[in-house]
Amino acid sequence: MNTPLDGKMRVSQMPRKRESGFTLMEVMIVTVVLTIMAMVAIPTFISLLPGMRLNGSARDIFVVMNQTRMRAVAENTIGIIKFDPSNNTFTAWLDDGPAGNNWALDASDTSIKSGSMETGVSISSTTIPSHTFGYNSRGLPVGTPGAYAVTLTNSEGDTQQVQVNALGIIKMP
């Protein structure tokens, strides 16, 4: 390489470093592609929400019924679940207070869980007498023998059931 007499390199003679990064055009293209993908994905996701909320509410009821059954067996008492279709809520407790097995939630009873349905989901019907269901200390349904169901409905009219058979086994068909 030729260098001038003063020992300084000219700009044209300086070794060039490899420049890295993206051009403005590349950034714009990626932004447009991501925007188009989001425009397709977001409405699809929003349309799935009612079904996901329905399944989530059904799973909540399934879980609380199983918890109530297990706690009734573990603590040798009666476990009660009361559904309130008008408010779309449920309450589960162990009927173990000094008042005895009165099927009413007393201050001394052990609460298991209270909850409500997800937004847009309602308890449309139950085949449970008085919307109150119980398990005895052996995990079997208390009261009239038979199969029971709680039916949930979402804002799109889809339904999901939580069923209990005569042996107390809970399932979501």
C-alpha positions as CSV (number, residue, x, y, z in Angstrom):
1,M,0.0,0.0,0.0
2,N,1.3,3.4,-0.8
3,T,1.3,5.9,2.0
4,P,1.8,9.6,1.6
5,L,5.0,11.2,3.0
6,D,3.3,12.6,6.0
7,G,2.3,9.1,7.2
8,K,-1.4,9.6,7.1
9,M,-3.7,7.5,5.1
10,R,-6.3,8.9,2.8
11,V,-9.9,7.9,3.3
12,S,-9.9,6.0,0.1
13,Q,-6.9,4.0,1.3
14,M,-8.3,3.1,4.8
15,P,-9.3,-0.6,5.2
16,R,-13.1,-0.8,5.2
17,K,-15.0,-2.5,8.1
18,R,-17.9,-4.7,7.2
19,E,-21.0,-2.8,8.1
20,S,-23.8,-4.8,9.8
21,G,-27.4,-4.0,10.3
22,F,-30.6,-3.9,8.3
23,T,-31.6,-1.4,5.7
24,L,-34.7,0.6,6.1
25,M,-36.3,-1.4,3.3
26,E,-35.7,-4.7,5.1
27,V,-37.2,-3.3,8.3
28,M,-40.3,-2.0,6.5
29,I,-40.9,-5.4,4.8
30,V,-40.6,-7.3,8.1
31,T,-43.0,-4.8,9.7
32,V,-45.6,-5.2,7.0
33,V,-45.4,-9.0,7.1
34,L,-45.8,-9.0,10.9
35,T,-48.8,-6.6,10.7
36,I,-50.5,-8.9,8.1
37,M,-49.9,-11.9,10.3
38,A,-51.4,-10.1,13.3
39,M,-54.4,-9.0,11.3
40,V,-55.1,-12.7,10.5
41,A,-54.3,-14.2,13.9
42,I,-56.1,-11.8,16.3
43,P,-59.7,-12.3,15.0
44,T,-59.1,-16.0,15.0
45,F,-58.0,-15.9,18.6
46,I,-60.9,-13.7,19.6
47,S,-63.3,-16.2,18.0
48,L,-61.9,-19.0,20.2
49,L,-62.4,-17.1,23.5
50,P,-66.0,-18.1,24.2
51,G,-65.2,-21.8,23.8
52,M,-62.1,-21.5,26.0
53,R,-64.2,-19.8,28.7
54,L,-66.9,-22.4,28.5
55,N,-64.3,-25.2,28.9
56,G,-62.6,-23.3,31.7
57,S,-65.8,-23.0,33.7
58,A,-66.7,-26.6,33.2
59,R,-63.2,-27.6,34.4
60,D,-63.7,-25.4,37.5
61,I,-66.9,-27.2,38.4
62,F,-65.2,-30.6,37.6
63,V,-62.3,-29.8,39.9
64,V,-64.4,-28.4,42.8
65,M,-66.7,-31.5,42.6
66,N,-63.6,-33.7,42.9
67,Q,-62.2,-31.7,45.7
68,T,-65.4,-31.9,47.6
69,R,-65.6,-35.6,47.1
70,M,-62.0,-36.2,48.3
71,R,-62.3,-33.9,51.3
72,A,-65.6,-35.6,52.4
73,V,-63.9,-38.9,52.3
74,A,-60.7,-37.7,54.0
75,E,-62.5,-35.9,56.8
76,N,-65.3,-38.5,57.2
77,T,-68.1,-36.1,56.7
78,I,-70.5,-34.8,54.1
79,G,-69.3,-32.5,51.3
80,I,-71.9,-30.2,49.7
81,I,-71.9,-28.2,46.5
82,K,-74.6,-25.7,45.8
83,F,-75.2,-24.2,42.4
84,D,-76.9,-20.8,41.9
85,P,-78.0,-20.6,38.3
86,S,-79.5,-17.2,38.7
87,N,-76.1,-15.7,39.7
88,N,-73.9,-18.2,37.8
89,T,-72.1,-19.1,41.0
90,F,-71.3,-22.2,43.1
91,T,-70.2,-22.8,46.7
92,A,-68.7,-26.0,48.1
93,W,-68.2,-26.8,51.8
94,L,-67.9,-29.6,54.3
95,D,-71.0,-29.9,56.4
96,D,-68.9,-30.6,59.5
97,G,-70.0,-27.8,61.9
98,P,-71.7,-28.3,65.3
99,A,-75.1,-27.9,63.7
100,G,-74.5,-31.3,62.0
101,N,-75.4,-32.4,58.5
102,N,-78.0,-29.7,57.8
103,W,-77.0,-29.1,54.2
104,A,-76.7,-25.4,54.9
105,L,-73.4,-23.4,55.0
106,D,-73.0,-22.4,58.6
107,A,-70.2,-20.2,60.0
108,S,-68.5,-23.2,61.5
109,D,-68.6,-25.3,58.4
110,T,-65.3,-25.8,56.4
111,S,-65.5,-23.9,53.2
112,I,-63.9,-25.5,50.2
113,K,-64.4,-23.0,47.4
114,S,-66.8,-20.4,46.1
115,G,-66.6,-19.3,42.5
116,S,-68.4,-17.9,39.5
117,M,-68.5,-18.7,35.8
118,E,-66.2,-17.0,33.3
119,T,-67.5,-14.0,31.5
120,G,-70.2,-15.0,29.0
121,V,-70.8,-18.4,30.5
122,S,-73.9,-19.3,32.5
123,I,-75.3,-22.3,34.4
124,S,-78.2,-23.0,32.1
125,S,-79.6,-26.0,33.9
126,T,-78.9,-28.7,36.5
127,T,-80.6,-32.0,37.0
128,I,-79.6,-31.8,40.7
129,P,-82.6,-31.4,43.1
130,S,-82.6,-27.9,44.5
131,H,-79.3,-27.3,42.8
132,T,-77.6,-28.8,45.8
133,F,-75.4,-31.9,45.6
134,G,-73.6,-33.8,48.3
135,Y,-71.1,-36.6,48.8
136,N,-71.0,-38.8,51.9
137,S,-67.9,-40.0,53.7
138,R,-67.5,-42.9,51.3
139,G,-67.5,-40.6,48.2
140,L,-70.9,-41.6,47.1
141,P,-73.7,-39.2,46.2
142,V,-76.1,-38.4,49.0
143,G,-79.8,-38.4,48.4
144,T,-81.8,-39.8,45.5
145,P,-79.7,-42.3,43.6
146,G,-79.1,-41.5,39.9
147,A,-77.0,-39.5,37.5
148,Y,-76.9,-35.8,37.7
149,A,-75.6,-33.1,35.4
150,V,-74.7,-29.4,35.4
151,T,-75.1,-27.8,31.9
152,L,-73.2,-24.6,31.1
153,T,-73.8,-22.4,28.1
154,N,-71.6,-19.7,26.5
155,S,-72.5,-16.5,24.7
156,E,-72.5,-18.4,21.3
157,G,-75.0,-21.0,22.5
158,D,-72.4,-23.8,22.9
159,T,-73.0,-26.1,25.8
160,Q,-70.8,-28.3,28.1
161,Q,-71.9,-30.7,30.8
162,V,-70.3,-31.9,33.9
163,Q,-71.9,-35.2,34.9
164,V,-71.9,-37.3,38.1
165,N,-73.0,-40.9,38.0
166,A,-74.7,-43.0,40.8
167,L,-71.2,-44.0,42.1
168,G,-70.1,-40.4,42.4
169,I,-67.7,-40.5,39.4
170,I,-67.5,-37.1,37.7
171,K,-66.9,-36.7,34.0
172,M,-67.0,-34.1,31.2
173,P,-68.3,-35.8,28.0
